[in-house]
Amino acid sequence: MMNTIGPKIRTYREAKNWSQDQLAAHCHLIGWDVSRGTIAKIESQVRRITDGEVALLAKALGVDIQQLFDQ
């Protein structure tokens, strides 16, 4: 498996009623130019995710990094 947090990212995004485009826009606001397609690949665990990207996604979603790893 390339990443384990993809489903958690989807869960937190959907809890905010955000589309993948909206999450990508929030990432852009904090300095990470990421596409909706990349968000989709991360959520579906098709794409690897770096530690730095995990931190940026947590920031964009307004959650603590650890929350993305909690079961």
N, C-alpha and C positions, 0 to 999 in steps of 0.2 A: 504494500500500500504506500502510495506516495505521500499522503498526509493524513493525519488523523482528525484534524479539526474542521475539515470542510463542512460536515453536517452541523457542527455547532455554529459556524459562521452563518449558515442558512437559517438556523433556528433563531439566532439573535436578530438577523436582518428581518425575518418575517415577523418577529415580535414587535418590531418598529413599523411594520407595514410598509417597508421599503422594497422597491424593486431592485433588481441587480444593477440597473442603471443608476438608481438613486444612491446605492452604496458606492458605486464607482465615483459618482460626483462628490460624495463626502470624502472619499480617499483623495480625490484631486485637490480638495480644499486644504488638506493637511500636507500636500506636497508629493503625493504618489500618483503618478499618471498611469492609471490602470483602466483597462476596458471592461465592459460588461461581460464580454466573452471570457476574459481571464477570471473574473469573479465566478462565472459559471463553472469553469474548469476546476477552480479551487474547491468550490462547494461540492462538486461531484467527485472529488478526489482523483481527478485525471492529471492535475498539474501539481508539481512539487511546490512547496512554499518555504521561503527562507525565514530565518528567525526575525530579520528586519521587517519582512512583510507581515508576519504574525503581529508584531508590535504595532504596525500601522493599521492593520485591520481592527485590532482591539481598540485603538484610539478612535478610529472612525466610527466604530459601533458604540463607543462609550462604556466599554467593559474592561475589567482587569484581564491581563493576559492569561492568568491562571484559569479564569472562567472558561476560556476556550478549550482547555485541556481537561477540565473536570468532567467526570462521567455522570 
